[in-house]
Structure formats: structure tokens, C-alpha cells
């Protein structure tokens, strides 16, 4: 399994991803307890202090990476997590974007997740999306994700490296120029 360096910052064109720490507990709690934003995620219980403890545990786990999506000015815009490493595949999810964030935040954060994962040596991704979360399902399908199975609650997808790289090329205007 790959060990993540929690000091890594993934820089994009208009956002960056950094590790979530206990200092982000208030933001994480706000986002995760927002009923309209977290309707398709596992519900959280408890308080901001409980989130601090959870974030400490997450940060200490070298095999997962919980990111805060930030504007270049440092404003928290959302959250996304990489976890469940299976050989050359990684899972990503817990993806929330704050209301009022720039419209490009979702696509740019997805591209940065894939760029980071490829740089870590992963060659594919697996993830699930709750049934009914049609906008996210459509988003992933536009990136080349293929449904592999489903339950009464979730649809499971995979996306191979070729589709990831094709999407990165297709949506390259959302990535920083490489000089």
C-alpha cells in the first residue's frame, strides 16, 4: 500500500488541496452536517470535538488522505478523501463543495485528485455513488467511469487509467499549464 505524505499540497489553476487537520473540524462539521450538502453521504454524529478526534485519526492513517479544497487565497471550498487502496486502485469520495464556490471547483478538484493519485502510482479508481445522486453519477460517467455493480443503495464504478488521462486531456483548461 502507498503511504501518503500529509504535507503534500496539490496545486491547481484556481484551487489547491491540502490535508485536513483538527483545525478544520469546524468546517468539516459544518459541511458534513449540512443536510442539503451531505444527503448522499453517511451522516455524522456528535460535535465539533468529535470531528477533531476523527480528523486526528484520519491524519494519522498513512493510507488515506482527507483533503480540504481551498481557493488560492486559502478559503476552504470543500472536502474530498482518498482511501480504500486496493492494489493499483484507489477509492475517492466524501466529496463536498461549499455553496457559492466557483463553478469550476468540482471539475478542478476531481482533476487534482486524479493527478495526485496517478503521481502516487495508482492506475485506476473505484468508488460508489448513492442512487439518486444523478448529477454526481453523470459527472463520473463523463470522466469515463463504468458501472460495475449496484445495491439497493449504491452504484459502484471503476475508471481505468486511460479514461482518467483522456479526461485530464479533455478538461486540461482547468489544470495549470506545465511550463
C-alpha positions as CSV (number, residue, x, y, z in Angstrom):
1,X,0.0,0.0,0.0
2,X,1.1,3.5,-0.7
3,X,1.9,5.8,2.2
4,X,0.6,9.3,1.8
5,X,2.7,12.3,2.8
6,X,0.3,14.6,4.6
7,X,2.5,17.6,3.9
8,X,1.8,17.3,0.2
9,X,-0.2,20.1,-1.4
10,X,-1.8,19.5,-4.7
11,X,-1.8,22.8,-6.6
12,X,-4.2,23.6,-9.4
13,X,-5.1,26.5,-11.6
14,X,-7.5,28.2,-9.1
15,X,-7.6,25.9,-6.1
16,X,-5.3,23.6,-4.1
17,X,-5.8,20.5,-2.0
18,X,-4.2,20.2,1.4
19,X,-4.5,17.8,4.3
20,X,-7.4,18.3,6.7
21,X,-6.3,18.7,10.3
22,X,-8.0,19.1,13.6
23,X,-8.0,22.9,12.9
24,X,-10.5,22.2,10.1
25,X,-13.0,20.4,12.4
26,X,-15.5,23.3,12.4
27,X,-15.5,23.5,8.6
28,X,-15.8,19.7,8.3
29,X,-18.6,19.6,10.8
30,X,-20.4,22.4,9.1
31,X,-20.2,20.7,5.7
32,X,-21.0,17.2,6.9
33,X,-23.9,18.3,9.0
34,X,-25.5,20.4,6.2
35,X,-28.5,18.3,5.3
36,X,-28.6,19.6,1.7
37,X,-24.9,19.0,1.1
38,X,-24.5,15.7,2.8
39,X,-27.7,14.0,1.8
40,X,-25.8,11.3,-0.1
41,X,-23.1,10.7,2.5
42,X,-23.1,8.7,5.7
43,X,-24.5,11.0,8.4
44,X,-22.2,12.3,11.1
45,X,-23.0,12.2,14.8
46,X,-21.6,14.2,17.6
47,X,-19.9,17.6,17.9
48,X,-17.0,19.6,16.5
49,X,-14.9,17.9,19.2
50,X,-15.8,14.5,17.8
51,X,-14.7,15.7,14.4
52,X,-11.4,16.8,15.9
53,X,-10.9,13.3,17.2
54,X,-11.9,11.8,13.8
55,X,-9.6,14.2,11.9
56,X,-6.7,13.3,14.2
57,X,-7.3,9.6,13.5
58,X,-7.6,10.2,9.7
59,X,-4.4,12.3,9.6
60,X,-2.5,9.6,11.5
61,X,-3.6,6.9,9.0
62,X,-0.9,6.9,6.3
63,X,-3.1,5.0,3.8
64,X,-5.8,7.6,3.4
65,X,-5.8,11.3,2.6
66,X,-8.6,13.7,3.6
67,X,-8.2,16.9,1.7
68,X,-9.6,20.4,2.2
69,X,-10.2,22.0,-1.2
70,X,-9.1,25.6,-0.9
71,X,-9.1,28.7,-3.1
72,X,-5.6,30.0,-3.9
73,X,-6.3,32.6,-1.2
74,X,-6.7,29.8,1.4
75,X,-10.5,29.9,1.7
76,X,-12.0,26.4,2.3
77,X,-14.2,25.5,-0.5
78,X,-14.8,21.8,0.0
79,X,-13.6,18.4,1.1
80,X,-12.6,15.2,-0.7
81,X,-11.0,12.0,0.5
82,X,-8.8,9.2,-0.9
83,X,-9.0,5.8,0.8
84,X,-9.5,2.1,0.4
85,X,-6.4,1.3,-1.5
86,X,-6.7,-2.0,-3.4
87,X,-3.5,-2.8,-5.3
88,X,-3.2,-0.2,-8.1
89,X,-6.7,1.2,-7.4
90,X,-7.8,3.9,-5.0
91,X,-11.3,5.0,-3.9
92,X,-12.3,8.6,-3.6
93,X,-15.3,10.2,-2.2
94,X,-16.8,12.2,0.8
95,X,-16.7,14.9,-1.9
96,X,-18.5,18.1,-0.8
97,X,-18.3,21.6,-2.4
98,X,-19.4,24.6,-0.4
99,X,-22.4,26.6,-1.7
100,X,-21.1,29.7,-3.5
101,X,-17.8,28.1,-4.5
102,X,-16.7,28.9,-8.1
103,X,-18.4,26.7,-10.6
104,X,-15.1,25.2,-11.7
105,X,-14.3,23.9,-8.2
106,X,-15.9,20.4,-8.7
107,X,-14.2,19.6,-12.0
108,X,-10.8,21.1,-11.0
109,X,-10.8,19.2,-7.6
110,X,-11.7,15.9,-9.4
111,X,-8.8,16.5,-11.9
112,X,-6.4,17.3,-9.0
113,X,-7.5,14.1,-7.2
114,X,-6.8,12.0,-10.3
115,X,-3.5,13.9,-11.0
116,X,-2.3,13.2,-7.4
117,X,-3.4,9.6,-7.5
118,X,-1.6,8.9,-10.8
119,X,1.6,10.6,-9.4
120,X,1.3,8.2,-6.4
121,X,1.4,5.2,-8.8
122,X,-2.3,4.3,-9.0
123,X,-3.6,3.3,-12.4
124,X,-7.3,3.2,-11.7
125,X,-10.1,4.2,-9.3
126,X,-13.1,2.5,-7.8
127,X,-15.9,4.3,-6.0
128,X,-19.5,4.3,-5.2
129,X,-22.3,6.9,-5.6
130,X,-25.6,6.8,-3.9
131,X,-28.6,6.0,-6.1
132,X,-30.4,9.3,-6.8
133,X,-27.3,11.4,-6.8
134,X,-27.7,11.9,-10.5
135,X,-25.5,14.9,-11.0
136,X,-22.5,13.1,-9.5
137,X,-23.3,9.9,-11.4
138,X,-23.4,11.9,-14.7
139,X,-20.2,13.8,-13.7
140,X,-18.3,10.5,-13.2
141,X,-19.7,9.0,-16.4
142,X,-18.4,12.0,-18.4
143,X,-15.0,11.1,-17.0
144,X,-15.3,7.6,-18.3
145,X,-16.4,5.8,-15.2
146,X,-18.1,2.5,-15.8
147,X,-20.7,0.9,-13.6
148,X,-19.6,-2.4,-12.2
149,X,-22.4,-3.3,-9.8
150,X,-25.1,-1.9,-7.6
151,X,-27.1,-2.5,-4.5
152,X,-30.4,-1.1,-3.4
153,X,-28.5,2.0,-2.1
154,X,-25.3,2.4,-4.2
155,X,-23.9,2.2,-7.7
156,X,-20.3,1.0,-7.9
157,X,-17.9,2.4,-10.6
158,X,-14.4,1.9,-11.8
159,X,-12.4,4.1,-14.1
160,X,-9.2,3.0,-15.7
161,X,-6.0,5.0,-16.2
162,X,-6.7,5.5,-20.0
163,X,-10.1,7.2,-19.2
164,X,-8.5,9.3,-16.4
165,X,-5.8,10.5,-18.7
166,X,-8.3,11.1,-21.5
167,X,-10.4,13.2,-19.2
168,X,-7.4,15.1,-18.0
169,X,-6.6,16.0,-21.6
170,X,-10.2,16.8,-22.4
171,X,-10.6,19.2,-19.4
172,X,-7.0,20.5,-19.4
173,X,-8.2,24.1,-19.4
174,X,-9.0,23.5,-15.7
175,X,-5.4,22.5,-14.9
176,X,-2.4,24.7,-14.6
177,X,-0.1,25.0,-17.6
178,X,3.0,23.0,-17.4
179,X,6.0,25.1,-18.3
